[in-house]
Amino acid sequence: VSTQSTGSSGINAEYGDQEVISYICQMIQGSISNFEGILRFRLDRLIRLVALEVTGSETDLPGLCELTPIQLYRVISGLFGGVTRAEEGCSWDRRRRVDGVLNRVPVNFQNHVYAILCRCHGIRAGDDSLLPSFPLVQEMTPGEPQFAIAVNNWLDRELSSQRRQLYIETIVVLGSTLK
């Protein structure tokens, strides 16, 4: 798992990205299985998701400063723990938002992408985001880290976490039908 920050999350001076990263490291040491399927996550999106969970608004970053360190740790561990409110009766929209922010993909996801790319010229998401089959399927296998990184970079072009997760779910269904 690697982190990627696309700039300041907006709370560096008051709360610090380093504290969030240290909590994530503690969680990885405690239960690596909660991080399966996550190649990389974006710290800025994670912090906005925590703000949404706590304050009800992605933009209320100062509201996070009111949390004690243990409260922040509990919110973050709840997101990574795999227990979602969708399973407790909340919306699919929230579950997709959480999984999309965490960049979590299901087991064999790369195999599904590869199966699709072997049968067409590429996968288009949105208006201009294309994952071309050439040179990926000619030069890589679905198990190669470079293939997973290329797919993840393509998915990261989508700014909406929910839509990114919908792309993943659609690829899994389509890839399953091709096998």
Salt bridges, closest charged atoms under 4 A:
ASP44 OD2 - ARG48 NH1 3.91
GLU53 OE1 - ARG85 NH2 3.54
GLU53 OE1 - ARG94 NH2 2.85
GLU58 OE1 - ARG48 NE 3.77
ASP93 OD2 - ARG97 NH2 2.97
ASP99 OD2 - ARG95 NH1 2.90
ASP99 OD1 - ARG104 NH1 3.69
ASP156 OD2 - ARG40 NH2 3.44
ASP156 OD1 - ARG164 NE 3.61
GLU158 OE2 - ARG163 NH1 3.29
GLU169 OE2 - ARG95 NH2 2.98
GLU169 OE1 - ARG96 NH2 2.85
